[in-house]
Amino acid sequence: MTTTSERTLVNYTTTNGIAIIELTNTPANTYSHEMMRQLEEAILKARFDDDVHVLLLRGQGEKFFSAGAEISMLNSVTPGFKYYFCLHANETLTRLEQTPKLVIAALNGHTVGGGLEIALACDIRIARRGAGKVGLPEVNLGVLPGTGGTQRMARALPKNKAIELMTEGKLMSFEQALNLGLINYIYESENYWDEVVKYARSFCPPNKASQAVGRIKRSVQSGAEVPFSESLAIERELQQLLFQSEDAKEGIAAYVEKRPAQFKAR
C-alpha cells in the first residue's frame, strides 16, 4: 500500500532552460506537509541547476491550479502541527519568492485559498481564459490566509481592496483579477500551455540575459522589504555582479554595433 509520503505530489521536469514544477494531487491539487516538502526540493533543484533559467508552476489537470491546503488534514491534526505546517509552508514560498530566477505561475484552473498564496509568491501569473476563479476565502473557515496571503495580497493590491477581498471571502473571475492587477495575462484556452511555455522561453538565452532577469526580480523582491537607502545598495551590488558578466558585455556591444544580442547566461 502506498502512503502519502511515498507518493509523488510534485512532478519536476526540465526542458529548454525551463523547470516545470507540477502539483499532482488531483483533482484539486490540494497541498499537505508532504507536498510542501516536495515543492521545496523542486525549488532547490531549480536553484542549483545552471541550465535552468525560469521556473514554471502549474497544477495537474484542467480544473485546478490548486485549491490550497487539505482541509481534511487540517481537521485531523493538532494545533501545534498546524502551526509548524504553516511555518514550513511560509518558508517554502519565501524560498520560491527569493530565488533569483523568474517564476511564472500558469493558472490553468481554480486558484483559491492556499493555491492563490502559492501563485502570489510567483513573479508573473498567467491564467487560462474561463478556467476558474481566484480568491482567498479562508475567512469562511474561521481562519485567515496563513501561508503569506494577508501579506502578499496587501503588497499586490491597495490595502483597502486586499482587506475587502479577504474579509468578504469573495472569489473573482480571472478577468476581474486581471483588472485589479492580481494576474498579469489571460491566455485563450486553445494552445494555452504551449503559449505559456513560449512566454517562459522568451526569458531564456539567447533571447534574454537570464541572469539580469533573475537579479531584477531579486532586487525588487528583496529591496521592497528594507529601507530605501538599503534597497539602493542591494540594487548596486546586483548591478555590479551583472557588469562582470559576459552577457552584459555582449548586450552593450550588440547595442553599439546595432545587432541583436546573443545571450549565453554567463
N, C-alpha and C positions, 0 to 999 in steps of 0.2 A: 504493500500500500504506500502511495506517495504522500508524504506530508507536505504542508505548506512551505516549510523551509527548504525542501528539496526541489520545489517547482521553480521553473524559470518564469519569473514575473516581469522581467525586463530583458528584452532582446537587444543585443548590441551588435551592430554590423558597421562596416566602413565601406565607402565607395567614393572614388574620385575626390578625396580630400574632405569628405563629409562623414561624421559619425552619426549614424541613425540610431536613436535610442527610443525603443517602442515599449510602452506599457501594455502588458499582455494578460491582465487579469479580467478577461471578458466575463459578462457582457459590458459592465460599466467601468472596467479598469480602475476599480477602487484600490486604494493602497493600504497596506499593512506595514508593520515594522520591517518584515522580511523584504517587502518590495522596496522600501526606502533604503535598506542596506544594499540591495542590488542596484538601485539607481545611483547611490553614492559610488559604488565600484565602477559603474559605467562612466560617470563623470570623471573619475580619476584616470581611467583608461584613456579617455579622450584628451585629458590634460597632458599626459605624458607621451602621447603619440605625436611625433613631429610631423607626421604625414596627415594629421587631422587639423583642419583649419576652421571648420564650422561644426557645431553640434545641432542636430535637428531632432526634436522630440515630437512624438505622435502617440496616439492611442490605437490599439489594435481594433480592427473592425471599422464600421462606418457610423455607429450610433453615439459613441462617447470618445472624447479625448480622455476625460476622467471625471468621475462623479465624486472624487475626494476620498476621505478615509472610510474604511469599512465600519459601518455603524454597528453591525452585529459584533465585531471585535471590541469596539469601544464599550458596548453594553456588557461585556463579559469579563473585562479586566479591572484591576484595582485603580483607584485614583493615582497612586504612585506610578503605575505603569503608564497611565495616560500622560502624566507629566513628562516622563522620560521619552515617551513616544513622540510627543510634540517637540521636545528639546532636540532630539535627534533629527526630526524632520526639518526643523528650523536650520540646524547646522548643515544639513544636506543641501537645502535650497540656497543657503548663503554660499556654499561651495560652488554651486552652479552659477550663481549671480556674479561671483568674483573670479571665475575662470576667465583668463584673458584671451578668450576665443569667442566669436559671435555665437549666440544661442538663439535658435529660432524655434518657436512652438507652432506646430501645424494643428490647428484646432479643427479636427476633422469630424467633430460631433459635439454633443453637450459638454460644456466645460464649466462645472459648477462646484461650489464648496472648495475643498482642497485641490480639486482639479484646476480651478482658476488660480489658486495660490501657487501651484507649480508653474502655470503659464505666466504669472506675474513676475516670477523670478527669471524668466527668459527675456531676451533683449527685444525681439521682434515677434509679433503674434499675427499669424495669417489664418483666417477662418475659411471654411468651405461654405459657400452660399446655401442657406436654407437647411444647414445640417444640425442646428440645435440652438440651445440657449446658453447664456453665460450669466454668472452671478455668485454672490456669497450669501446663501440663505441660512447660515448656521444659527441665527437668532431664533429660528423656528424650532430648534432643538434645545433651546435654553442655554446656548453657549455662544462664544464669539469665534470668528475665523482665526484659529490658533496656530496656523502654520505660516505666519507672516502676513496674513491677509489684511489685518487692520492697518499695518504699517505701509505695505506696498500699495494698497488701494489708495491710501491717503497721499502717497507720493505720485501716483499716476493721475489722480483727479483732484479738483478743488476739494478741500476738506469737507465743506458742507455737502457736496454731492456724494463723496465717499461715505459719510455718516448716513445720509439718506438711504443709499442703496443697501448698506449693511443692516441698519436698524429696521428697515421695512422688509428686508429679506427678499427683495424683488429680483426676478430673473428678466433678462433683456434678450432681444434678438441680437444676432451678430451685427445687423445694420445699426441698431441703437448703440451698441458698444463701439462701433466704428465712428459714429458721430461724436461720441464722448472722447475719443482718442484712446480708448482702452485697448483696442486692437489696431493693427497697422493697415491690414489689407483684407479684402474678401475676394477670394478666387472662385470662379464658377466650378460647379461640381464636376463637369466634364474635364478630364485630364488634370484634376486638382493636384494630385500627388506629383505628377510629372512637372507641373509648373512650380510647385513648391521646391522641388529638388533643383530645378533650373535656377530659381532665385537664389537658393543657398550656394549653388556652384558659382554664381557671379561674384562671390566674395573670396573665392579661392584663386591661387595663382594658375595661369598667368594673368587672370582678369583683374585682380586686386592685390595690393600688398597686404596679405592677411595679417602680418604682424602689426601693421598700422591699424587695421580694423580692430584687432583684439585690444590694442592699447588705447584706442579711442574709447572703446567700451569700458575698459578698466579705469580710465581717467574719470569718466562720467560716474560710474558706479561707486568708486572709492571717494572721489572728490566731492560728491554730493553730501557725504556724511561727516565732513570735517569743516572747520572754519575756512573762509575764502582764501586767506593767505596760505594755508596749508594745502588747499586744493590746487593752487597755482604751483606750489612746489612739486606736488605729485605730477602735474602736467609737464613741468620742465624736465623732471627725471625720466619720465616715459619718452618724451621727445628726444632726449639725449641718447637713449637706447636706440631709437629709430634712426637718428643721424648716423649711427655707427653701422647700420645695416647695408647690405648690398642693394636691397630693394630701394632704399632712399636714394642711393647714388644713381641707380637705374632710372627711377622716376624723375629726378631732377635733370639728368642727362637727356632723357627722352623728350622732356618738355622743351629744353633748349634746342634740341635737334629736330623738333617738330615731327615726332614719330610716336606711334603707340608704344607704351612701356610694356615690357615682358617681365613680369614679376616672378620670383622664384621662392618666396618665403624664406629668404636668407638675409 
